[in-house]
Amino acid sequence: MKRLNVDRARRLRTNQTDTEQKLWHRLRNRQLQGWKFRRQHEVDRYIADFLCPDAALIVELDGGQYGEQLAYDEARTYKLESMGYRVLRFWDNDVLTNIEGVLEVILEALASPAPHPNPLPGGEREQG
């Protein structure tokens, strides 16, 4: 299975959509305030459109097919969040028509610390 995901991720990187290309052009080479992003990167059994490993932030782009796979994407997001990642989703149209707004939301997420993936009940603190 691992090999299939590597091959699939490579194919996805080779066959990017126009929207993915546009956002990647702005995220690559640490252009967004020095943050390192990877594209079409494996996380568990999934392939994230864009991943900033240092911030545990995943950026997903959704095209017209999104409504058809809403339940799958919700389950996927829940799983990734349970692993400590934050997931931002943007419609393709948002990237194409308002890339600056999309980048602003990404920067806001990068600037705020990620919540603990498994918070203790009742606001208790871990004993160190």
Long-range contacts (C-beta under 8 A, 24 or more apart in sequence): 1-45, 5-42, 5-45, 5-47, 6-42, 8-47, 9-40, 9-41, 9-42, 9-47, 10-40, 12-40, 12-47, 13-39, 13-40, 16-40, 17-61, 17-63, 17-92, 18-96, 19-61, 19-63, 19-92, 19-95, 19-96, 20-49, 20-61, 22-95, 22-96, 22-99, 23-50, 23-59, 23-61, 23-95, 23-99, 23-102, 24-50, 26-99, 26-103, 27-59, 27-106, 32-103, 32-106, 32-107, 32-110, 33-107, 33-110, 35-110, 43-80, 43-83, 43-85, 44-79, 44-80, 44-83, 46-76, 46-79, 46-80, 48-80, 52-110, 55-86, 55-109, 55-110, 55-114, 56-84, 56-85, 56-86, 56-114, 57-85, 57-86, 57-88, 57-106, 57-109, 57-110, 57-114, 58-85, 58-86, 58-87, 58-88, 59-87, 59-88, 59-90, 59-106, 60-87, 60-88, 60-89, 60-90, 61-89, 61-90, 61-91, 61-92, 61-95, 62-89, 62-90, 62-91, 62-92, 63-91, 63-92, 64-92, 66-91, 81-117, 82-117, 82-118, 83-117, 84-114, 84-116, 84-117, 85-114, 86-114, 86-115
